[in-house]
Amino acid sequence: MDIDVWVRRSVDDGPDAPTPVIDPAKLAAEVARCTRCDLHRERTQTVFGIGNLSADLLIIGEAPGAEEDRLGEPFVGRAGKLLNSMLRAIGLTREQVYIANILKCRPPGNRDPSPEEVANCASYLARQVDIIRPRMILAVGRIAAQNLLHRTTPIGKMRGQRYTYGDPEIPVIVTYHPAYLLRSPREKRKAWADLLLVKELIEEPIL
Ligand code: URA
């Protein structure tokens, strides 16, 4: 690993070990050079993530699509516009949150990510979470939710529940992917309920 400032705390480090310090620019540069899987062959560029590195809310999607691959930014297509509106509905702007994906490269033809691709990218996302340390995570869509939470539960059963990710545990809420909501606008009612849960958790006082 070529991130010199990255120190992951291990059992051997003891209680006084330094807290991990990760340089986001170095992590982004490492991602940009990544050749861990074949997705690097067809990408225009990697899509690292965007937003406020001190955000309370981290949104995690699936993988870049064609527009994201072209522009290097997550959720910039039609689904992204709907995501922006969903955020606005609970009083948040795109700039206030952080947005990332399970995969940093576009799968050709927007196919589902393979388990190997997800495994190869997982440490990048874990380190992004360590940098941001959000108060909560919103996983949008089945692929994001199942891979983040290591479950095969259908998304309809995951939404409305509270899960956790990582150590220390960060609360995770699951909702439908905005691309799915564009195809199935009737489900927006359920997504709205999920967003209200997000708002409630974010606004909970820190004790
Ligand atoms: N869908 C996703 O899950 N992520 C993106 O960045 C764009 C579309």
Residues whose N, C-alpha, C, O or C-beta is under 5 A from the ligand:
A	BS01	URA	G61 E62 A63 P64 G65 E68 P74 F75 A79 N101
